[in-house]
Amino acid sequence: MTGPVFTSRLSGRQLLDSEGFSIGRVRDVVILPSASGEPPWVLGLVVTLHRRQIFVNLGRVAEVSVDGVRLRGGTIDLRRFSRRTGEILASELYGKPAGTVRVMDVGITPSQRRRGGWDVSALAVGHGFGFLHNSMAVVPWDKYPELFKAGALAEQLIGLREMHPTDLASAVEAMSAARRRELAEALQDEELADLLEEMPEQDQIRLLAGLGLERSADVVEEMEPDDAADLLAEMSPDHRERLLAAMKTVQADRLRRLLRYDATTAGGLMTTNPLIVPPDAPVAQVLAEIRQPETAATVAAQVYVCEPPSLTPTGRYLGTVGFQRLLREPPATNVGQCVEETGFVRPELSEREVARRMAAYDLIGVAVCDEEGCLLGAITVDDVLDRILPTGWRKSEIT
């Protein structure tokens, strides 16, 4: 990419799925000002789909071209778009005064700070209105930083949104109930899910209590399955069932399976969505999946090779392959030829025995399989650390 993509030129373009089929049309771009003097963050796109406006995270975008905006694989959230505190629509900036000129367009580029993200990098300014090449100049965004001022309250919330989830969880403890509600309303569902994963379960329940049932279900769906199951296990049976009933069927069924296991066993520790690939997948394809911005580092560290189906519970589990091994293999090699025998554990194994086994064999992750050898899930080393560290360790680590 040689220069910025101008947001007005995105408007009206088709949103395409990974196969090139049209989903809807782009109508606007959602921008979040930065509280630290860094470039404003481009959160995503407002897309019209069947006369409904939805939000599509820009991290899901694989390519922007003359044909349209193409997404990576996976599903999109069809809930109606709702703007949160501090967010700006690019179209609202068009025509705004900037010194002696007016904003004609907003330029965005892939972020140097956020993997897979985009930032506002430039403004097209000129006299009059419209994108007129003979009267237009392209300037850095920070020549007119006042355009991205969002007000005192919004800037405070924006500053909180930029914190690491662990630090934000610590800050939330000192907040009033009213400020917690404001923060929850300002965060996107995936951001709020990241925050909840860093909080004790009882604090999670209190924070969710201020949200409606539908939004609570949406947020829990964004959490890692093992963390979501731990949260649900702390709720009253009635509250838990209402929340599960409000969730999408696939996610709810997955969480119900996890809730069957004792919290102190391998089944209670595991996540049900590790990175699973079939044995005939080429190494190049697997590396492309690992590089997806939304893939967490702990998940990307190794893949689990299984016969179809590739959703848990899978077909027969064959073994794991670490990403370092993948980097050393020819791109066309089938991943099944690279399988490493690391063994697996049963879901009823105690968490202490899981920790002992992972430490003894220097494992960064371990498969959890049923009696037929089908993969039920996987446990990563951070899951074990979270469980074996003393209660309150999150509070004591930040001084």
C-alpha positions as CSV (number, residue, x, y, z in Angstrom):
1,M,0.0,0.0,0.0
2,T,1.6,3.3,-1.1
3,G,-0.7,5.7,0.6
4,P,-3.7,6.1,2.8
5,V,-7.2,4.7,2.0
6,F,-9.7,7.6,2.0
7,T,-12.8,6.8,3.9
8,S,-15.2,8.6,1.5
9,R,-14.0,6.2,-1.2
10,L,-15.0,3.2,0.9
11,S,-18.5,4.4,1.2
12,G,-20.8,2.4,-1.2
13,R,-18.3,-0.3,-1.8
14,Q,-19.4,-3.9,-1.4
15,L,-18.5,-5.9,1.7
16,L,-17.4,-9.3,0.4
17,D,-17.0,-12.6,2.3
18,S,-13.8,-14.6,2.0
19,E,-15.2,-16.3,-1.2
20,G,-16.0,-13.0,-2.9
21,F,-19.7,-13.0,-2.4
22,S,-21.4,-9.7,-1.6
23,I,-22.7,-9.3,2.0
24,G,-23.7,-5.7,2.1
25,R,-22.3,-2.2,1.4
26,V,-20.0,0.0,3.4
27,R,-21.6,3.2,4.7
28,D,-19.2,4.7,7.1
29,V,-16.0,4.3,9.2
30,V,-15.9,4.3,13.0
31,I,-13.0,6.1,14.6
32,L,-11.9,6.2,18.3
33,P,-9.8,9.2,19.3
34,S,-6.6,8.5,21.2
35,A,-6.1,9.8,24.7
36,S,-2.3,9.6,24.5
37,G,-1.5,11.7,21.5
38,E,-1.2,8.6,19.3
39,P,-3.1,8.5,16.0
40,P,-6.9,7.9,16.3
41,W,-7.8,4.2,16.1
42,V,-10.1,3.0,13.3
43,L,-12.4,0.5,15.0
44,G,-14.4,-0.7,12.0
45,L,-17.0,-0.2,9.3
46,V,-20.7,0.6,9.4
47,V,-22.2,-1.7,6.8
48,T,-25.8,-1.8,5.4
49,L,-27.1,-5.3,5.3
50,H,-30.8,-5.9,4.4
51,R,-31.7,-2.3,5.4
52,R,-30.0,-2.9,8.8
53,Q,-26.7,-1.2,9.8
54,I,-24.2,-3.5,11.4
55,F,-20.7,-3.0,12.7
56,V,-17.7,-5.0,11.2
57,N,-14.4,-4.8,13.1
58,L,-11.7,-3.6,10.7
59,G,-9.4,-6.4,12.0
60,R,-11.6,-8.8,10.1
61,V,-10.7,-7.1,6.8
62,A,-8.3,-9.0,4.6
63,E,-8.2,-6.6,1.6
64,V,-9.4,-3.3,0.4
65,S,-9.6,-3.1,-3.4
66,V,-11.6,-1.6,-6.3
67,D,-13.9,-4.7,-6.1
68,G,-14.8,-3.9,-2.5
69,V,-13.8,-4.7,1.1
70,R,-13.0,-8.4,1.5
71,L,-13.3,-10.2,4.8
72,R,-11.3,-13.0,6.2
73,G,-13.1,-16.3,6.9
74,G,-15.7,-16.6,9.7
75,T,-19.0,-15.2,10.6
76,I,-20.1,-11.6,11.2
77,D,-22.2,-10.2,14.0
78,L,-25.6,-9.2,12.6
79,R,-26.6,-7.0,15.6
80,R,-27.6,-3.5,14.7
81,F,-24.8,-0.9,15.0
82,S,-24.8,1.2,18.1
83,R,-22.3,3.9,18.6
84,R,-20.4,4.0,21.9
85,T,-19.1,6.9,24.0
86,G,-16.3,8.8,22.3
87,E,-16.6,7.2,18.9
88,I,-16.7,9.4,15.8
89,L,-18.0,8.6,12.3
90,A,-15.7,9.6,9.5
91,S,-18.6,11.2,7.6
92,E,-19.2,13.6,10.5
93,L,-15.7,15.1,9.9
94,Y,-16.4,16.0,6.2
95,G,-16.9,19.7,5.8
96,K,-15.7,20.6,9.3
97,P,-13.5,23.7,9.6
98,A,-9.8,23.0,10.0
99,G,-8.0,26.4,10.3
100,T,-8.7,28.3,7.1
101,V,-9.8,25.2,5.2
102,R,-12.3,22.4,5.6
103,V,-12.0,18.6,5.9
104,M,-12.7,16.9,2.6
105,D,-11.7,13.4,3.5
106,V,-10.0,11.2,6.1
107,G,-7.1,8.9,5.3
108,I,-6.5,5.6,7.1
109,T,-3.6,3.2,7.0
110,P,-2.6,-0.1,8.6
111,S,-1.4,0.5,12.1
112,Q,2.2,0.3,13.2
113,R,1.1,-0.2,16.8
114,R,-1.8,-2.6,16.7
115,R,-1.4,-5.9,14.9
116,G,-4.1,-6.1,12.3
117,G,-5.5,-2.7,13.2
118,W,-5.8,0.6,11.3
119,D,-5.1,4.2,12.3
120,V,-6.1,7.7,11.0
121,S,-3.0,8.9,9.3
122,A,-4.0,11.9,7.1
123,L,-6.6,14.4,6.3
124,A,-7.6,15.8,2.9
125,V,-8.3,19.5,3.3
126,G,-9.3,22.3,1.0
127,H,-11.7,25.1,0.2
128,G,-15.3,24.4,-0.5
129,F,-16.7,20.9,-0.4
130,G,-16.1,17.7,-2.4
131,F,-13.0,15.9,-3.3
132,L,-11.5,18.4,-5.7
133,H,-8.0,17.5,-6.7
134,N,-7.1,21.0,-7.8
135,S,-7.8,22.6,-4.5
136,M,-6.9,19.8,-2.1
137,A,-3.9,19.1,0.1
138,V,-3.2,16.0,2.1
139,V,-1.8,16.7,5.6
140,P,-0.9,14.6,8.7
141,W,-3.9,14.0,11.0
142,D,-2.1,15.8,13.9
143,K,-2.0,19.1,12.1
144,Y,-5.6,19.5,13.3
145,P,-5.8,17.4,16.5
146,E,-8.8,19.4,17.7
147,L,-11.0,17.5,15.2
148,F,-10.6,14.4,17.3
149,K,-11.4,15.9,20.7
150,A,-14.2,13.9,22.3
151,G,-15.0,15.8,25.6
152,A,-13.7,15.2,29.1
153,L,-15.8,12.2,30.0
154,A,-15.2,10.5,26.7
155,E,-11.5,11.1,26.8
156,Q,-11.3,9.5,30.3
157,L,-13.2,6.5,29.0
158,I,-11.0,6.4,25.9
159,G,-7.9,6.4,28.1
160,L,-9.3,3.4,30.0
161,R,-10.1,1.6,26.7
162,E,-6.4,1.9,25.7
163,M,-5.2,0.1,28.9
164,H,-4.1,-3.5,28.9
165,P,-7.0,-5.6,30.2
166,T,-5.0,-6.7,33.3
167,D,-4.3,-3.0,34.2
168,L,-7.9,-2.1,33.4
169,A,-9.2,-4.8,35.7
170,S,-7.2,-3.3,38.5
171,A,-8.5,0.2,37.8
172,V,-12.1,-1.1,37.7
173,E,-11.9,-2.2,41.3
174,A,-11.6,1.5,42.5
175,M,-14.4,2.7,40.3
176,S,-17.9,3.7,41.4
177,A,-20.8,1.6,40.2
178,A,-21.8,4.5,37.9
179,R,-18.4,4.7,36.3
180,R,-18.3,1.0,35.8
181,R,-21.6,1.2,33.9
182,E,-20.2,4.0,31.8
183,L,-17.1,2.0,31.0
184,A,-19.1,-1.1,30.1
185,E,-21.3,0.9,27.7
186,A,-18.2,2.5,26.1
187,L,-16.4,-0.8,25.5
188,Q,-17.1,-3.0,22.4
189,D,-18.2,-6.5,23.3
190,E,-14.8,-8.1,22.6
191,E,-13.1,-5.4,24.7
192,L,-15.4,-6.0,27.6
193,A,-14.9,-9.8,27.3
194,D,-11.1,-9.3,27.5
195,L,-11.6,-7.2,30.7
196,L,-13.9,-9.8,32.3
197,E,-11.3,-12.5,31.7
198,E,-8.9,-10.6,33.9
199,M,-11.4,-10.2,36.8
200,P,-12.5,-12.6,39.6
201,E,-15.8,-14.3,38.8
202,Q,-17.8,-12.4,41.4
203,D,-16.5,-9.1,40.1
204,Q,-17.5,-10.3,36.6
205,I,-21.0,-11.0,37.7
206,R,-21.4,-7.6,39.3
207,L,-20.2,-5.8,36.1
208,L,-22.5,-7.9,33.9
209,A,-25.4,-7.1,36.3
210,G,-25.6,-3.6,34.9
211,L,-26.1,-4.8,31.3
212,G,-29.3,-6.2,29.8
213,L,-29.6,-9.9,29.2
214,E,-29.0,-9.7,25.5
215,R,-25.8,-7.7,25.8
216,S,-24.6,-9.9,28.6
217,A,-25.1,-12.9,26.4
218,D,-23.2,-11.2,23.5
219,V,-20.2,-10.4,25.8
220,V,-20.0,-13.9,27.3
221,E,-20.0,-15.3,23.8
222,E,-16.8,-13.3,23.1
223,M,-15.0,-14.7,26.1
224,E,-12.7,-17.7,25.9
225,P,-15.0,-20.8,26.5
226,D,-13.1,-21.9,29.7
227,D,-13.3,-18.4,31.2
228,A,-17.0,-18.2,30.2
229,A,-17.7,-21.5,31.8
230,D,-16.0,-20.5,35.1
231,L,-18.2,-17.3,35.1
232,L,-21.4,-19.2,34.5
233,A,-20.5,-21.8,37.2
234,E,-20.6,-19.0,39.8
235,M,-24.1,-17.8,38.8
236,S,-27.3,-19.1,40.3
237,P,-28.9,-21.9,38.1
238,D,-31.8,-19.7,37.0
239,H,-29.5,-16.8,36.0
240,R,-27.1,-19.2,34.2
241,E,-29.9,-20.8,32.2
242,R,-31.5,-17.5,31.2
243,L,-28.1,-16.3,29.9
244,L,-27.4,-19.6,28.0
245,A,-30.9,-19.4,26.5
246,A,-30.1,-15.9,25.2
247,M,-26.9,-17.0,23.5
248,K,-26.3,-18.5,20.1
249,T,-27.0,-22.3,20.1
250,V,-23.5,-23.4,19.1
251,Q,-21.8,-21.3,21.8
252,A,-24.4,-22.3,24.4
253,D,-24.0,-26.0,23.7
254,R,-20.3,-25.7,23.9
255,L,-20.5,-24.0,27.3
256,R,-23.0,-26.6,28.6
257,R,-20.5,-29.3,27.7
258,L,-17.8,-27.6,29.7
259,L,-20.1,-27.0,32.7
260,R,-20.5,-30.8,33.1
261,Y,-16.9,-31.0,34.2
262,D,-15.6,-30.4,37.7
263,A,-13.8,-27.0,37.8
264,T,-10.7,-28.7,39.3
265,T,-10.2,-31.2,36.5
266,A,-8.6,-31.1,33.0
267,G,-12.2,-30.8,31.6
268,G,-12.8,-27.7,33.7
269,L,-9.5,-26.2,32.7
270,M,-9.7,-26.7,28.9
271,T,-10.8,-24.4,26.2
272,T,-13.0,-26.0,23.5
273,N,-11.7,-23.9,20.6
274,P,-7.9,-24.5,20.1
275,L,-6.5,-24.1,16.6
276,I,-7.5,-27.4,14.9
277,V,-6.4,-28.4,11.4
278,P,-6.9,-31.6,9.3
279,P,-3.8,-33.6,8.5
280,D,-4.0,-32.8,4.7
281,A,-3.8,-29.0,5.3
282,P,-0.6,-27.6,3.8
283,V,1.9,-25.9,6.1
284,A,1.4,-22.5,4.3
285,Q,-2.3,-22.6,5.0
286,V,-1.8,-23.4,8.7
287,L,0.8,-20.6,9.1
288,A,-1.7,-18.2,7.5
289,E,-4.3,-19.2,10.2
290,I,-1.7,-18.6,12.9
291,R,-1.0,-15.2,11.5
292,Q,-4.6,-14.0,11.8
293,P,-4.6,-10.9,14.1
294,E,-7.4,-12.2,16.3
295,T,-5.5,-15.4,17.1
296,A,-4.1,-15.2,20.6
297,A,-0.3,-15.9,21.1
298,T,-1.0,-18.8,23.4
299,V,-3.4,-20.4,20.8
300,A,-1.0,-19.8,17.9
301,A,1.9,-21.5,19.7
302,Q,0.8,-24.9,18.4
303,V,-2.0,-26.5,16.4
304,Y,-3.9,-29.7,17.0
305,V,-4.1,-32.1,14.1
306,C,-7.3,-34.1,14.0
307,E,-9.3,-36.1,11.5
308,P,-12.6,-34.4,10.5
309,P,-14.7,-32.9,11.9
310,S,-12.5,-30.0,13.0
311,L,-14.9,-28.7,15.7
312,T,-14.7,-30.2,19.1
313,P,-15.4,-33.0,19.7
314,T,-13.3,-33.8,16.6
315,G,-12.5,-36.9,14.7
316,R,-9.5,-38.9,15.9
317,Y,-6.7,-36.8,17.5
318,L,-3.4,-37.3,15.7
319,G,-1.0,-35.0,17.6
320,T,0.3,-31.4,17.7
321,V,2.7,-29.3,15.7
322,G,4.5,-26.2,17.2
323,F,4.7,-23.1,15.1
324,Q,8.5,-23.2,15.2
325,R,8.4,-26.6,13.5
326,L,6.0,-25.2,10.9
327,L,8.4,-22.4,10.1
328,R,11.1,-25.0,9.2
329,E,8.9,-27.1,6.9
330,P,8.4,-26.5,3.1
331,P,5.1,-24.6,2.6
332,A,3.5,-27.4,0.5
333,T,4.1,-30.1,3.1
334,N,1.0,-31.6,4.6
335,V,0.8,-30.7,8.3
336,G,0.0,-34.4,9.1
337,Q,3.7,-35.2,8.1
338,C,4.9,-32.9,10.9
339,V,2.9,-34.3,13.8
340,E,4.7,-34.5,17.1
341,E,3.7,-37.1,19.7
342,T,3.0,-35.2,22.9
343,G,0.2,-37.4,24.3
344,F,-3.1,-36.3,25.8
345,V,-5.0,-36.3,29.0
346,R,-8.5,-37.4,30.0
347,P,-11.0,-34.7,31.1
348,E,-11.3,-36.2,34.6
349,L,-7.6,-35.8,35.4
350,S,-7.0,-33.4,38.3
351,E,-5.7,-30.0,37.6
352,R,-2.6,-30.7,39.9
353,E,-1.8,-33.7,37.8
354,V,-2.2,-31.7,34.6
355,A,0.2,-29.1,36.0
356,R,2.7,-31.7,37.0
357,R,2.6,-33.4,33.6
358,M,3.0,-30.1,31.7
359,A,6.0,-29.1,33.9
360,A,7.6,-32.6,33.6
361,Y,7.5,-32.6,29.8
362,D,7.9,-28.8,29.2
363,L,4.6,-28.6,27.4
364,I,3.1,-25.2,26.4
365,G,-0.3,-27.0,25.8
366,V,-1.9,-30.4,26.2
367,A,-4.8,-32.1,24.4
368,V,-7.8,-33.3,26.3
369,C,-9.4,-36.4,24.6
370,D,-12.3,-38.8,25.3
371,E,-12.2,-42.6,25.4
372,E,-12.4,-42.8,21.6
373,G,-9.4,-40.5,21.1
374,C,-11.4,-37.5,19.9
375,L,-10.2,-34.0,20.9
376,L,-12.5,-32.3,23.4
377,G,-10.3,-29.3,24.0
378,A,-6.9,-28.2,25.0
379,I,-5.2,-26.7,28.0
380,T,-2.5,-24.0,27.7
381,V,0.1,-23.2,30.2
382,D,-1.5,-19.8,31.1
383,D,-4.7,-21.8,32.0
384,V,-2.7,-23.8,34.5
385,L,-1.0,-20.8,35.9
386,D,-4.3,-19.0,36.4
387,R,-5.6,-21.9,38.4
388,I,-2.6,-22.8,40.6
389,L,-1.5,-19.3,41.6
390,P,-2.9,-18.2,44.9
391,T,-6.2,-16.4,45.1
392,G,-5.8,-12.6,44.6
393,W,-2.6,-12.9,42.6
394,R,-3.9,-10.4,40.1
395,K,-4.2,-7.7,42.7
396,S,-0.8,-8.4,44.3
397,E,1.1,-8.3,40.9
398,I,0.3,-4.6,40.4
399,T,2.0,-2.4,42.9
